[in-house]
Amino acid sequence: MKKKPMLIVILAAALILVIGAVAVIILHGKTAKTPPQEAETTQPQLQLTKDLAIAELISYSGKFIEDGSDEQVENIAAVRLLNTGETDYQYLEFTVTAGETDYTFVASAVHAGARVTVLSRDRQPYSDAAITGGAVTTQAEYLTPPSLQEDLLEVYVSPGTINLKNKTDRDLPGTFTVYYKNVDENGLLGGITYRASVTGIKAGEIRQQVSAHLGQVMDITYEE
């Protein structure tokens, strides 16, 4: 598939909200990979592509986090999306058909090995019908592999807080942008990826931000 950088930027930006972000578990690894999760015990209900699958279609009640509004919703459709391949996807749009209903979903930062609960983009009511089909309508890989900037930072994360420590012996005057997602007992929660920015971290300094949506850091970029 031919890459379209401008389309990728526009689509990804549409899904990402700027919200503040952290403090206790050190994230290791040069890339921001999703940590190993417990394997699914049943076969996926739908194979969208060779490495993207729908484990199940479910009913979701709770906060609608896909637009950052956190409005309470009841019995809307959601899916467990699996990335069983080796490709990190920056942005995805896909549909799932159950009975006579087509459900539309949008997800970003779906890394290799990820399991993500994605809520219906349009808050469509859940229908307890068997999945009969589906397709990926838009997909975009990262132009630059996701990273935690470990050559520059130590990143400490706890629910609701992020600490970025400048581990170098020089000031970093540029802007770090942290991309992060919600989590729950099933893995990553929400197709949406939030972000928070920090500009200028002095040598040895720790900068901290807070977000109610912070669960796992997916990517950190740096622009001088």
N, C-alpha and C positions, 0 to 999 in steps of 0.2 A: 504494500500500500504506500503510495507516495505521501511523504510527510508534508503537512501544510502548517508551518510554524505560526503564522498569524492566526489561523483558525484555532489551533491548540491554545494559544494565549488567551484568545477571546473566550473560548468555551470554558477553560479552566478558571478564568477570572470570574466568570458568572457564577461559579459554584462555591467560591471561597469568600468567607466573611472575615473582616478584620476585627478580631476580638483579642483582648489581652491574654498572655499565657504565663515559674515552676519549681521542685525541690527534693527528692530523696533516693531514687534508684538511678544508678549511673547506667547510661545506655552505651553499650560497647559496639564495635564494628564500624568499618569505614563507610558503609552504606546503611541507610535507614531502613533496613529490612524488617518486615513483620516477624516477630519471634515465633518459633514453632508452636503450633496449637494442637490440641487433641484431634486426632484424625476423625473424620466422619465415619460413623458406624454403618451407615446405609448408603446405597448408591444414590448419586444425585438424581433429582427428578427430571432435570433438563440439562443437556449439554449445549451451551450456546455456541462455543467454539472449541477448538481442541484443548484449550487451557482455561476456559471460563465456563463455570457450571452453576446451576441453581440447585442448591441442596433441598430447599423446600420453600413453599409459599405459605405465609403465616398471617395471623391477625395480630396487629400491634395496637396497644393502647398506652398512652403516656404523652411525653412532651414531643411535639413535632420539631425536630432539630434540623431538618433539612434546609430551612431558610433562616435559622437563628432566632425565630420568634419564640420558641419554647411553648407555643400554645398547646393546650391539652386536646388530644384527639382520642377517639374511641373506635376500635375495630376497623382500622384501615389496613390495607394490604402492605405487606413487606416481604422481602425475600432474603434468604441467606445466600449470598454470592460467594463463590469459591474461585480463587485463582490458583490452579494446580500446576501452572507452568513456571517458566523462568523469566517471564517478561513483566516489568513494572509498568503499569498503566497510569498515566497522569489523569486521563479523563475517559469516561465511558458513558454512553447512552444505550439503553437496551429495553426491550419489551418482553413481557411474559403474558401468554394467553392462557386463561383458565375458563372453561365453559365458553360463554359468548363475550367475555370481557377481556379487553386488552389493557394491561397495566404498564405504565411507563415509569422507568427508573433512571436516575442519573447518579453517577458515582465518580469520585476522584481519588487519587492516591491509593490505587488498588495494587499493592505490591505483590510480587511473587510469593506464594504461600499464604496469602491473606484470606481470612474469612470475615466477611462484612455483612452486617444486617442493614439493608437499604430500604428506606421507606418509600412508598408510592409518592412520586413527585407531586401529583395532583390530589393527594389525600383520598384516593379512591377507596370506597368501602370494600372490605374483604368479602369474597364469595368463596364458600367452601366447595370449590369445584376442582377437578383434576386438571393439572397442567397439560395443555395440548400442544403448545408450541411457544416460540419466542425467537428473538434475534437481536444481535448487537447492531445498532444503527450508526453509531459513531464510536470510534476508538482512537486514542492517541497515546503513544508511548512518550516517555520523558526524553527531551532533547539532551539533557544532561542527567546522568544517573543520580538518584536521590542520595543525599549525603548528610551526615551529622557534623561536618566540619571539624572532625576530631584533631586535625593538625593545629587548630586554633582554639577550640573550646573543650571544656568539660561540661556536660549537660546533666543536670540532676532533675528528676521528675517525681512528683507525687500528685495525687488527685488535686487539681485546682491550682497548682503552682509550678513555675519553671524557673530554674536558675541557670544562667549562662555565665560560666567563668572563663575569663581570658587566661589561658594557660601559657601564653607566650611571655616573652620579656619585653614586648613592645606594645604600644597603644594601637588599638584597632579602630580607626576613625569611621569606617564604613558602616553600612546597615546590614544587620542580620535579620532575616525573615524566617520565622519558625512556623512550619506547617504541621498541624496536629489534628487528631480525631478523637471523638468520644470512644469509650470502651464500656462493655458490660460483660456479664458472665459468659456470653457466647462469642466474644471476640470484639472486633471493631464495630462500632455502632454509628450508622449514618453514612450515606453516600457523601455528604458534605465534608470538606476539609477546611478548617478554620486557620487563621494565621495571626501572628503577632510580630511586631517589628521592634528592634532595639538598635539604636544608633550610637556609636561611640562607646567602646568598652576599654578602659585603661588596663595596662598590664597588671595581672593579678586580681583585677576587680571582678565582682560578681554582680550581675544585673538580674533583677527578678521581676516577673510579671505574673498576673493571676487571671485565670479564666475558668468559669464553671464547666466549660466543655472540654477541658484538657484531660486526655486519657493517655494518648501515646503520640510521641513526636514522630512524624513521618519523613520530614525533610527539613534541612536548614540551608538557605542560600546566603551568600555574602556579596555585597556590592560595595566597592571602595569609592 
